[in-house]
Amino acid sequence: MISTKGRYGLRVMIDLAEHAEDGHVPLKEIADRQGISKKYLEIIVKELVSSGLISGVSGKGGGYRLMKAPSDYSIGEILEALEGPMSPVACLYSGAQPCDRADSCQTLPLWAEYDRLTHDFFFGKRLSDLVKRN
């Protein structure tokens, strides 16, 4: 399940993409447009900044902006930055220790197929796919 942090994070990224020509976008403007608490958005944008997905500038004329073109962001990378690994089971996480039951696990093929489907879906969608065309 995708939490509010992931869903709201996507909304922030879409908002930044739609207002890219404005330069750095103040968080208050994003909060007002999206109807999300500025305080909650502060937590989300901090994670997006630390993940290198957006940059922030404080002070007069400050705010947030995308680090690259909307077409260069996959939805999967945005969600993983906010939600962590999206694999349905720990044994499929990238870099996970090999499971000693993998050879005999009757459910592993199910989880692996589900993991491929969701990975391909979210990593196959781009931020630009969600941006409104004016």
C-alpha positions in Angstrom: 0.0 0.0 0.0 1.2 3.5 -0.9 1.1 5.8 2.1 0.0 9.4 2.1 3.7 10.4 2.1 4.1 8.7 -1.3 0.9 10.0 -2.7 1.5 13.5 -1.5 5.1 13.3 -2.7 3.9 12.6 -6.2 1.5 15.6 -6.0 4.5 17.8 -5.0 6.5 16.5 -7.9 3.7 17.1 -10.3 3.1 20.6 -8.9 6.8 21.4 -9.3 6.8 20.1 -12.9 3.7 22.2 -13.7 5.3 25.3 -12.3 8.9 24.7 -13.5 8.9 28.0 -15.4 8.3 29.8 -12.0 11.8 28.9 -10.8 12.0 27.9 -7.2 8.4 27.3 -6.0 7.6 28.3 -2.4 6.3 25.4 -0.2 3.3 27.5 0.9 2.2 27.8 -2.7 2.4 24.1 -3.2 0.6 23.4 0.1 -2.2 25.9 -0.9 -2.7 24.5 -4.4 -2.6 20.9 -3.2 -4.6 21.3 0.0 -1.9 19.6 2.1 -0.5 20.9 5.4 2.7 22.8 4.9 4.1 21.2 8.0 3.6 17.7 6.5 5.0 18.8 3.2 8.2 20.0 5.0 8.8 16.4 5.9 8.2 15.1 2.4 10.3 17.7 0.6 13.2 17.1 3.0 13.2 13.5 1.9 12.9 14.5 -1.8 15.9 16.8 -1.4 18.0 14.2 0.4 17.2 11.8 -2.4 18.5 14.3 -4.9 15.1 14.5 -6.7 14.5 18.2 -6.0 16.6 21.1 -4.8 15.6 23.7 -2.2 16.7 27.3 -1.6 15.7 29.2 1.5 15.1 32.9 2.0 13.5 35.5 -0.3 12.9 34.0 -3.7 13.4 30.5 -2.3 11.5 27.4 -2.7 11.8 24.0 -4.5 12.4 22.9 -8.0 13.0 19.7 -9.9 16.6 18.6 -10.5 15.8 17.3 -14.0 13.1 17.2 -16.7 9.8 15.6 -15.7 10.4 13.0 -18.4 13.6 11.9 -16.6 11.8 10.9 -13.4 10.1 7.5 -13.1 7.2 7.2 -10.7 9.0 4.2 -9.2 12.0 6.2 -8.2 9.9 8.9 -6.6 7.8 6.4 -4.6 10.9 4.4 -3.5 12.5 7.6 -2.3 9.5 8.2 0.0 8.3 4.7 0.7 11.4 2.6 0.7 11.7 -0.6 -1.3 8.5 -1.5 -3.0 9.1 -5.2 -3.2 6.3 -7.2 -1.6 8.6 -9.4 0.5 12.0 -8.7 2.0 13.8 -11.5 0.2 13.2 -9.7 -3.1 14.6 -6.3 -1.9 17.6 -5.2 -3.9 20.7 -6.4 -2.0 18.8 -8.7 0.3 20.6 -11.6 1.9 19.8 -14.8 0.0 17.0 -16.7 1.6 17.9 -20.2 2.7 14.4 -21.3 1.7 14.4 -19.8 -1.8 14.8 -23.2 -3.5 11.9 -24.7 -1.7 9.7 -21.7 -1.3 6.4 -22.3 -3.0 5.3 -18.7 -2.8 8.4 -17.1 -4.1 7.4 -17.3 -7.8 4.1 -15.5 -6.9 5.9 -12.7 -5.1 8.6 -12.5 -7.8 5.9 -12.1 -10.5 4.0 -9.5 -8.5 7.3 -7.7 -7.9 8.1 -7.6 -11.6 4.6 -6.4 -12.5 4.6 -3.5 -10.0 8.2 -2.6 -10.8 7.6 -2.5 -14.5 4.4 -0.5 -14.0 5.8 2.2 -11.7 9.2 2.4 -13.3 7.6 2.5 -16.8 5.6 5.6 -15.9 7.2 9.0 -16.1 6.4 12.1 -14.1 5.7 13.8 -17.4 2.9 11.3 -17.9 1.0 12.9 -15.0 1.6 16.5 -15.8 -1.4 18.5 -17.1 -1.0 19.8 -20.6 -2.2 23.4 -20.6 
